[in-house]
Amino acid sequence: MLTEIETAPTTRQAYYVIEGGMPLRGAVRLSGAKNAVTKMLVASLLSDQPSLVRNAPRHLGDVQITQDVIASLGTQVTWLDDTTVRLVTPTIDAPTIAEDLGRKNRLAILTAGPLLHRTGRAIIPRPGGDRIGPRPINYHVDGLKLMGAQIEEIRGNYHLTADRLRGTTIVLPFPSVGATETLIMAATLAQGITIIQNAAIEPEIIDLIKFLQKMGAIIEQRTDRKIVIEGVSRLHGAHHTILPDRLEAVSLAVAAYVTHGDVRLLGANQEHLLTFLNTLYRIGLDFTVEDDAIRFGGGEWPPRSIALETDVHPGFMTDWQQPFTVLLTQSRGMSVVHETLYEDRFGYTQTLGQMGADIGLYSKCLGELPCRFREQEFMHSAIVRGPTQLRATTLHIPDIRAGCSYIVAALCAEGTSLVYGIEHIERGYEHLDAKLRALGAHIEKVGTTTALTADS
């Protein structure tokens, strides 16, 4: 049993106790991708026939929230085991998503297309989700309007109606993942051909396209971020296996390096991690690609510094930035991280500073990529100086990805940390504490996690 430090909690809030400095060694299997499985659950609404989804992480907060949303619409959700779920929605009687469900994450808007096709109407609350800066859904709404949907916002809810959506050409101002997914699903049963230009092409979107094609959709990925969907009159059920979670892969890989460990991640996909793997080589770290795994560990220590910029796929993923910044605190010299996708994703660095990290934030674009935040006052560039010894402290998690960076920092810190707000972690990572224990980490969960509230 780990010894708790003096700042132990006086409430019943669940938390982790993490003793740092223990090398991670061994092998664990990655869960199915959170950012893919939740979209498959929603896509099943497009047909009244059953679908079967494999490698689905059942014990994941966002999966449970999405399951509750589609169940409220009439979906019969049956888990055959912890990774296989059967979905069938014979009818949708009331195409309304309750506010307490729809505001727990940002997935409710994706139901717009399926609900309009099945019933001709939908009522969807404005979304909630992580507090990492504004993420408006105007791209979703504007695209649906171009397809013929009538949309009104009434008391915080979107009211949508359409006899049948029509194919059209939609040029996204930015390759938004969520908007691309919403519009692809809406276009599968629309009349005519829909062209989405400047679309996102993340692996999870390609996985969604594969699932929809198995259901009978006609979807082509063209060059220059163009996706073309030829609408069909009906979709049927399908069987599909979810791709492994590349966000979990990077988080566990970074944890292996900062603890001077050696970890095999079973199911890790080299194709989906190419940019991350290249970045490891650039800072002097090693890895080994195997047939059904990637082994992370070895290389020069401390690693070299680097200038890093986040970008849409196939660039360096914004959700990889937080754990990788922890790795840069252990690198020698001065590193630069330029966040080009979200204006408020460096809030977690203040806490890392309290642990001993040397990180400065700047509103200037410290990079070469064109950036939406140029000449604005958003602190979206960071300079990280290292290596620095991190010290244990009490941590409060504000969102999923920052939370994982806190856990990575606690794993390599000197001493024992308490980590609160772990419901955020359990929304995005399945059994992360158990996987870390299997790799030798000294991490314990104290208490029982409660569900996230609306807008969390």
N, C-alpha and C positions, 0 to 999 in steps of 0.2 A: 504494500500500500504506500502510495506517495505521501510525503509529508506536506501539508498545506502551509503556505506562508501566512504571515500575520494579517494580510488583508483579506482573509477568508470572508465569504459573503454572510450577511445576516438575513437574506431573503431566501425564498424557496426557488429562485431562478436557477435553471440548470446551467452548468458550466463545465469546462474542461480544466483539469489540473495537468500541466505539462512540465516535466522535468527535462531541461535542455541538455544538449551535449551527447546524446546517445546515437551512435551511427546506425543508420537504417540499412539492413541487410536482408536479402531474401527475395521472394517473388510474390506478387499479388496480381489478380486478374482485374482489368479495368471493367467498370460498369458500362452499360449502354449510354449513349450520349443524351444528356438532359435536353440539350437544344434540338435534338431530333425526335425523341420519343413523344414529347408533349405535342409536337405538330402532327405526328401520326395519329394520336388519339383524336385530335380535332378533325383531321382529314377523313377519318372513318365515318363522320357524319354525312359525307357526300353520297353515301349509298345506304340502302335499307337492308343490305345483305351483310353477313358476318365477315369480319376480318380477324386475322391472327397476327399479333406482333410479338416477336421473340427478342431476347436480350434486352428486355425492358426493365429498367431499375424500379421495382415496385416500391421500395422503401425510400423514396425520394420525395421531399416536400412538394416540389413543383408538379411531380407526377400525380400526387394525391390531390392537389388543388385542381389540376386539369381534369382528373377523373371525376371529381365532384361537379365540375362545371358541365361536362357532357352528360353525366348521369341525371342532372337536373333537367336536361333537355329531352331525356327519354332513352339514353344509351344504356344498354345492359352490359355491364362490365364484369367479366368473370376471369379471375386470375387462376390459371391452370397450375402454375407454380410461381416461384418468386421472380421469374424472368419471362413468363409467357402469359399474355393477356388476350382474351377473346372479346371483341367489341361488335355489337350489333345494335342498330337504331331503327326498329321497324317503322315507327312513326314519331313525329315531333308535334305534339299538341300545342305547346305554349312556347314559342321561340323567344323567350325572355330570360335573360341571365340576371339573377338577383345581384344586387349591389354588393352584398357581403361576400359573394363568390367572385364576381368579376373584378373586384379591386384588390384581390390578394396577389395577383401577378398581372402581367401584360399580355396574356394570351387570349383573353375574351374576344378581342377585335378580330382574331383569326376565324372565329365562327361565323363572321358576317356572310361570306360567300356561301358556305353550306346551308345556313339558315334561309337565306334569300332563295336559293335554288329549291329547297325542300318545302318552304311555306310561303315565300313571297314577302316576308317581313322579318324584322329582328329588332329587339331592344337590348342594347349592350351598354353597360356603364363605362364611364371613362376609366382607364386602367390605373392600377397602382404599380407596385414593383419596387426594385431597389432604389435607394436614394443616392444616385450617382450623377445627379444633374438632370435637367429636363430632357425627356425623350418623347416629344410630341408624336401623335399618330396622324398628323395631317396628311402624310404621304399615303397612308392607307385610305383615308377618307376621300382624298382628292382622286385617287385612282378608281375607287368604287363609283364615284360620281361620274367619271368619264365612261364607265361601263353601263351607266343608265340607272344607278341607284338614286333614289330620292332620300336625302338624309337631313334630319333636323336634330338639333341638340336641345333637349328639354330637361331642365332640372338635373343636369349632370349625367344624362343618359342620351345615347345616340339612338334615334328612331329611324330605321331603314326600311324602305319598301322598294319592290321592283317586281314587275310581271315576269321578266326574264332579262338577265344581264346580257349585254351585247359585247362582242369583241371590239377592240379598239387598240390604238397605239398609245402607250403610256411611257413617258420619259421621266424617270425618277431623278430628282435634283441631286440625290445622293444614293449610293447603292445600299439602301437600308435592308437589313436581313428580314426584319419583321414585315415590312411593306411588300417585299418580294414574295414572301410566303403567302401573305394574305391574297395578293393579286393572282398568284399562280393557282391557288385553290379556287378562287372565284372564277377564273377563266376556264377551268376544265369543263364546266357545263354551260358556259356562255354560248350565245349564238354567234358563230363566225370565228374569226381568228384574232387573238390578242397578242400584241407584241409588247414586251417589257424591255425597254432600253435602259442602260445603266443599272442593270439588275445586280444584286448580290449573288455570288457564286460559291458561297461557303460549302464545305463538304456536307453539312447538315441539310442544306437546300438541295443538293444533288441527291441525297438520300431520300428526301421527301419526293422529289421528281420520280425516283425509281419506284417508290411505293405507289404513287398516283398512276404511273404507267402500268403497273401490275393490276390496278383497278380498272384499266381501260382508257386512261387519258392519253392524249397525243401531245407530247411536249418535246421540243427540240431546244438544245442549248447551242446557240450560234456563237460566232466570234464577237469580240468587242462587247462583252457583257449583255448580249441580247438573248432573251428567252422567248420562244414562239410557241403559243398554245393554240391548238385547233380544237374548238369546243365540240363535245360529243353530247348525245342526248341522254346517256345513262352511264353510270359507273357501277361496278360490281365489287364484291369483297375481294380481299387479297391476303396473302401471307407474306410477311417481310421480317427480316432480321436487322435490328438497329446497329449502326456502326458504333465502335467503341468511343468513349468520351475523350477527346483530345485535350480538353481543359483539365480533367483529372490527371491525364498523363503528364502534362507539363508541371502541374503542382507537385505530384509525387516525385518526378524527376529532379526538380529543383531541391526538394527536401532531401533527396539522396545526396546531392552534391554538397549542400551547406552543412550536412552532418558528417561529411567524409565517409559516406556509405557506398553501397554497391547493390543496386536494385534492378530486378527484372520485372518489367511491366508486361504481363501476358495480354495479348490482343492489341497492343499498341501498333498503330498503322503508320508506317514510314511516309506514305504519300501525304497523309493529312498533317504531318509534323515537319515537312521539309524545311520550312523557314526557321522553325525553332532549332532543328538539328544543325542547320548551317550556322546559326548564331552561337551554338555551343562550340563548334569548331573555331569560330572567330575569336572566342575568348580563351581558347586553349583547353577545353574540356573534351573528354572522350565519351563515346558510346559505341555499342555494338548492335547492329540490326540482325535479328535472328528470323527464322521462318514465321513464328507466331508471337514474337515478343521483341522488345528493345531493352537492352541492358544499359543502365546509366551508372556511370562511376568512372573515376580515374581521370587522368590528364594533369596538367600543371596546376599547382596550388601555391599561392592564391591565383585565381584566373586573371586574365588581362581585362583592362577597362575597354569600353566600347561606346560608340554613338549609335543609339537605337531609336527607331521611329515606328510607332504603331501604324497600321494601315488595314484596309479591307483585304480580304483574302484575294490573292495568295500572300499578302504581306504579313508582318508580324502582328498577331492577333491582339486586340486591346485587352482581352481577358487574360492574356499571358503576361501582361505588363507588370501586374502587382507582385506575383511571386518572383518574377525575374529581377525586379528592383531589389528584393531582399538578397538575391544572389549577388547583385552588384555591390551591395554594402560589404561583401566579403572579397571583392575584387581589388586589385592594386591599381591605384591611380584615380583619375577623374573620369566618370562615365556620364553621358548625356542621354536622357530619355525624353523624347518628344511625343506627346499624346495628341494625335490628330483627329480622333473620332469623338471623344467626349470631353467637354470643357471642365469637368469637375471630378476627375478620377485620381487625383493625388492627395485627397484628404487624409488617407491612411498614413501618409509619410510623417505627419506630425507625431503620431504614436510611435512610429519607428525611431523618430528622433529622440523620444523619451527613453527608448531602449538603448540609445548610444549611437544610432546611425547619423551620418553627416550628410544631410540632404537639403538642398536649397531649391525653392520653387520660383519660377519666373513666368511672366506673362508673354515674353518674347518667344517667337518660334525658333527654337534652337535646333533646326534641322533643315533638310533640303526639300521635303515633300510640300506640295501646296497644302495649306492648312486653312480650314474654315474659321479659325480663331485668330488669324493674323490681325494685328493692330487692335485687338480687343484686350480686355483686362482679365481674362481668364488665366489662372495659374495652370498652364498646361505643358510646361517644360520643367524638367528636374535635372539638377546636377548632383550626382552621387559620388562621394569621395570615400575610398576605402583602402585597405580593409579596416573595419572597426569591429571590436568585440561587442556583441549585443548583450544586454543585461535583461534578466527576467523582470516582469512587471505585471500589473493587472490590465487586461485588454478588454475593450468593449467593441464588438463587431458591428459595423454599420451596414454592411451589405455582403453578398456572397463572395466576390473575388477579393475584396479587401480582407475579409475574414480569413480566407485561405492564406493570404500573405502573413497575417498575424500568427497563424498556426505554424507556418514555415519558420518565421522569425523566432517563435518560442522554442521550436525544436533545436535551433542552433544557439540559443541564448545561454548565458551562464546563469544557473539557478532555476527556480520553479515559478512558472507563470500561471495565473488564473485567467481563463478566457470566457467572457460572457457573450450573450447574443448568439449562441451556437445554433439557434433555430434557423438563422441565415445559412449556416454551413449545411445543415440537414435539408434545406431546400434544394441545394445545388450539388451536394456530394453524398453518395450513398455509402453509409457505414465508414466514413473516412477515419474515424477514431479506431474502429476495429481493424481496418487495413494497416494503419500506422502501427498499432500494437503488434500485428502479425509480422511487421518488419523490424520490430525491436524497440519502437518508441515507447517511452514512459508517459503514457497519456491515459487519463481516466475521466470518465464522464460521471458527474455528480448530479443527481436529481433527474427529473423527467422533463423533456422538452414539450412545450405547449405550441399549438399552431400559431402561425403568424396572424396578426390582425390585419384588417383592411388597410391598404396604402402603406404596408410595411415593405 
